[in-house]
Structures are given as C-alpha cells and as structure tokens.
C-alpha cells in the first residue's frame, strides 16, 4: 500500500527522538509546576 522511502533504522531514529522529546517536555512541565508552586508560597 505504502512504499517505504527510508530504512528501518531511520524509523527507529525518529521514534527515539520523539520519545526523548516527550520525556524532556514532561520534565520541563514538572519543573515549571515546581517553580510556580514555590513562587506562590513566597507571596
């Protein structure tokens, strides 16, 4: 149905990059919530 233009290694690379991006995004969001909580506690 679909012709694969790139090899399996490229697909694996894209999946790894997507997982890492999600992990970094999650850590950034957790850090944002922590900083926001600390700032609200100071005032």
C-alpha positions in Angstrom: 0.0 0.0 0.0 2.7 2.5 1.0 6.2 2.4 -0.3 8.9 2.8 2.4 11.3 5.5 1.3 13.7 5.3 4.3 15.1 2.2 6.0 14.1 0.7 9.3 17.0 2.4 11.0 15.6 5.9 10.2 12.2 4.9 11.6 13.8 3.8 14.8 15.7 7.0 15.0 12.5 9.1 14.6 10.8 7.1 17.3 13.8 7.6 19.7 13.8 11.3 19.0 10.0 11.5 19.6 10.3 9.6 22.9 13.2 11.8 24.1 11.3 15.0 23.1 8.3 13.8 25.1 10.5 13.0 28.1 12.2 16.4 28.0 8.8 18.1 27.7 7.5 16.2 30.7 10.5 17.2 32.8 10.1 20.8 31.8 6.5 20.8 32.7 7.2 19.2 36.1 9.9 21.8 36.7 7.5 24.6 35.7 4.9 23.4 38.2 7.5 23.2 40.9 8.8 26.7 40.3 5.2 28.0 40.1 4.4 26.4 43.5 7.5 27.8 45.1 6.7 31.3 43.9 3.1 31.2 45.1 4.4 30.1 48.5 6.7 33.1 48.9 3.9 35.7 48.5 
